[in-house]
Amino acid sequence: MLNESQDTEINPAEQHAGIFRADPFRASDSAINAQDLILENPEDLRQATRGADLKIVQLARGHFKGRLTHAGIEDFSVSAGDFGPDIRARGVMNPELVTIGTMLESSGEVTQWGYDVLPGDIVLFPQSVEQEGRFTGLSRYVTITLSEEELAAHARHEGKLQEPDFWTRIYRFRAWEGRRAAICRNLARKVAQLRENRLPRSKAGIDFFRRSIIEIFLEGIIHEASEGGDERHHRAAKLVRNVEDYVDMFEMDRPVHISELCAALSVSRRALHRAFQDIVGVGPVAYLRLRRLSAIHQYLKAGRLQRGSITQLALEYGFDDPGRFAGYYRRIFNESPSQSLIAPLQSGS
């Protein structure tokens, strides 16, 4: 759920077109300068991050609303936004600096350049590169913006991340689920600090605050980058297609064991599992089970069960436990196998 409560009072004199500026954290008190904005129409999100110039199109009915927070520490900036309903955003995030972002929460689907984006995924927007994204439902995000050189310096001793050239290409990094959850949790705390003005005042404290935010994002990149980020995405998609092509060679979706796939496609079990998790969102065993359930569903709906029982048909498709099979089937199709079979018989009577 989005937090719609506003901790900052609106100054009527500063209110303009549905946007208000909170009093910046005074430079005399802190080198962290921030402003808070209320969003009341899609155009208010045009500067979703510092330096952005986006074209926003609302895609769903409903009153657009949200909140946007910008904070700057010298050349480093952090932005956090809550908004909804559905939008498409297109444009350059920053013409001179690199932008790195993640979704903290989304009640619908999010895509960037055709990549699906889950909460905790890290997306890299190089300078001057046009981004295109679609956000459905209610969304919460955080971004940081800084130079290629500073990112490379911060990632010193981290392989190719320490090269400025690494930060010039589009990437979507997906860490394992627990790490993604930690990224969201830790960034949400930093956003709360900004919005509640619970900030360090000393130079050392501010530097630590800034470094800690950058580090949260790097934690979501380092492991994935070591395995080839964008290239891995394409390899994973190809591997999933190869598995589907292999299964399609057979007359029906017969049970195909993981060991058979690994041997036939010369791939490790770990690589196979990660490819399916990345591309399909479920493991290979679950995906192949869904294919076999769909084949049985089509078979029953077509009234092709001339002899034998549903239990025997399930056995032929690799389901050795009738109860578990029925449970899987009902969960997917919202009806029992016998109900699927009865429907075509009744329509033909």
C-alpha positions, -999 to 999 in steps of 0.1 A, spaced: 0 0 0 12 35 -8 16 58 22 -6 88 13 0 107 45 19 139 41 43 149 69 48 184 55 23 212 58 14 230 25 22 266 23 -6 282 2 17 308 -11 40 281 -27 12 260 -40 11 259 -79 -8 236 -103 -13 210 -76 24 210 -66 39 224 -34 74 228 -23 83 219 12 108 241 29 142 229 18 164 216 46 184 247 52 219 248 38 231 264 71 218 233 90 227 206 65 243 201 31 214 178 22 189 200 3 155 185 -3 120 193 -15 87 175 -13 60 177 -40 24 166 -42 14 151 -75 -20 157 -89 -17 151 -126 7 131 -148 26 162 -159 38 166 -123 59 135 -128 78 149 -157 109 154 -135 107 120 -119 144 123 -111 166 153 -110 175 163 -145 148 142 -162 126 155 -190 99 128 -195 67 126 -214 41 110 -192 9 95 -206 -18 82 -182 -31 48 -194 -59 41 -170 -89 58 -156 -88 74 -122 -74 105 -105 -37 107 -107 -20 114 -74 12 108 -56 43 123 -39 77 131 -51 108 138 -30 141 151 -44 173 155 -23 207 167 -34 242 164 -19 265 183 -42 264 165 -76 247 134 -61 209 133 -60 183 109 -48 146 109 -58 117 89 -44 82 88 -59 48 73 -51 22 75 -79 -8 59 -97 -27 49 -117 -11 34 -149 13 55 -169 38 52 -198 69 73 -194 94 81 -221 124 104 -223 159 110 -211 165 105 -174 196 128 -173 216 142 -202 249 143 -183 248 118 -155 239 81 -149 206 73 -132 201 40 -113 167 31 -100 146 4 -84 109 -2 -77 102 -4 -40 66 -16 -45 41 -21 -74 6 -33 -73 8 -41 -111 33 -48 -138 63 -27 -146 85 -28 -177 115 -9 -189 126 -14 -225 106 -46 -226 122 -60 -195 98 -69 -167 109 -51 -135 102 -65 -100 106 -46 -67 143 -48 -59 155 -51 -95 182 -25 -103 178 -7 -136 207 13 -151 199 44 -172 231 57 -189 234 94 -195 215 108 -225 199 74 -232 161 75 -238 142 53 -214 107 40 -220 87 24 -192 52 13 -184 38 12 -148 5 -3 -138 -13 1 -106 2 20 -77 40 23 -78 69 34 -55 104 40 -68 138 53 -58 166 66 -81 200 80 -76 219 102 -101 257 107 -103 286 105 -127 302 74 -144 335 83 -128 321 85 -93 302 52 -97 334 36 -109 354 50 -80 328 38 -55 329 3 -71 367 1 -69 380 -36 -68 347 -49 -81 358 -61 -115 343 -44 -145 322 -21 -123 353 -1 -116 355 9 -153 335 40 -162 326 23 -195 305 -2 -175 280 25 -166 274 35 -203 251 6 -212 215 -2 -204 211 -30 -178 184 -46 -156 199 -65 -127 179 -91 -108 194 -104 -75 179 -134 -57 146 -128 -39 160 -122 -4 185 -97 -16 158 -78 -35 136 -77 -4 166 -63 16 172 -36 -11 136 -24 -9 136 -25 29 169 -5 33 160 21 6 125 26 22 143 35 55 165 61 37 134 76 20 117 78 54 148 96 68 146 122 40 109 128 43 110 131 81 142 153 80 161 129 103 194 136 87 230 140 97 245 175 99 282 169 100 303 165 69 313 130 79 277 120 87 264 133 54 292 115 34 283 82 52 246 87 44 254 93 7 277 63 5 252 41 22 225 48 -4 249 42 -33 260 9 -16 224 -4 -14 221 -1 -52 255 -16 -58 246 -47 -37 219 -54 -63 244 -51 -92 277 -67 -81 266 -103 -81 245 -101 -113 272 -81 -132 297 -108 -125 275 -132 -144 269 -109 -174 238 -89 -167 222 -81 -200 240 -109 -219 227 -134 -193 191 -121 -200 194 -130 -237 211 -164 -229 183 -172 -204 156 -163 -229 172 -185 -256 176 -214 -231 139 -212 -222 130 -213 -259 153 -243 -264 135 -262 -236 101 -254 -252 113 -265 -286 126 -297 -272 93 -305 -254 74 -295 -286 91 -322 -305 70 -349 -288 34 -357 -298 21 -347 -264 36 -329 -234 49 -361 -219 68 -359 -186 103 -345 -193 127 -349 -164 152 -322 -155 181 -347 -160 168 -353 -196 168 -316 -204 202 -310 -189 217 -339 -209 199 -330 -242 207 -293 -240 241 -296 -223 232 -272 -195 236 -273 -157 206 -276 -134 214 -243 -118 216 -225 -151 183 -240 -162 166 -230 -130 179 -194 -131 169 -190 -167 133 -200 -160 131 -178 -129 144 -148 -148 123 -152 -180 91 -170 -168 90 -163 -131 87 -199 -121 112 -228 -121 114 -253 -150 96 -281 -130 67 -259 -123 66 -245 -158 66 -280 -174 39 -291 -150 18 -261 -161 23 -271 -197 11 -307 -190 -19 -294 -170 -28 -272 -200 -25 -302 -224 -48 -322 -201 -73 -293 -199 -74 -290 -237 -78 -328 -240 -108 -329 -216 -124 -297 -230 -122 -312 -265 -141 -343 -253 -113 -366 -265 -113 -389 -235 -130 -419 -252 -119 -446 -229 -100 -449 -196 -102 -426 -167 -90 -391 -159 -67 -407 -133 -51 -428 -160 -48 -397 -183 -30 -379 -155 -6 -408 -150 3 -407 -187 12 -370 -182 34 -377 -152 10 -370 -123 14 -400 -100 -8 -386 -71 -45 -381 -81 -52 -358 -52 -22 -335 -59 -31 -335 -96 -67 -324 -89 -54 -297 -66 -30 -284 -92 -57 -285 -119 -83 -267 -98 -59 -240 -87 -51 -231 -124 -85 -236 -141 -109 -230 -112 -127 -262 -119 -121 -299 -113 -109 -322 -142 -144 -339 -141 -161 -306 -145 -139 -299 -176 -149 -333 -190 -187 -329 -182 -190 -295 -200 -183 -308 -235 -204 -339 -229 -234 -318 -219 -230 -294 -248 -230 -324 -272 -261 -340 -257 
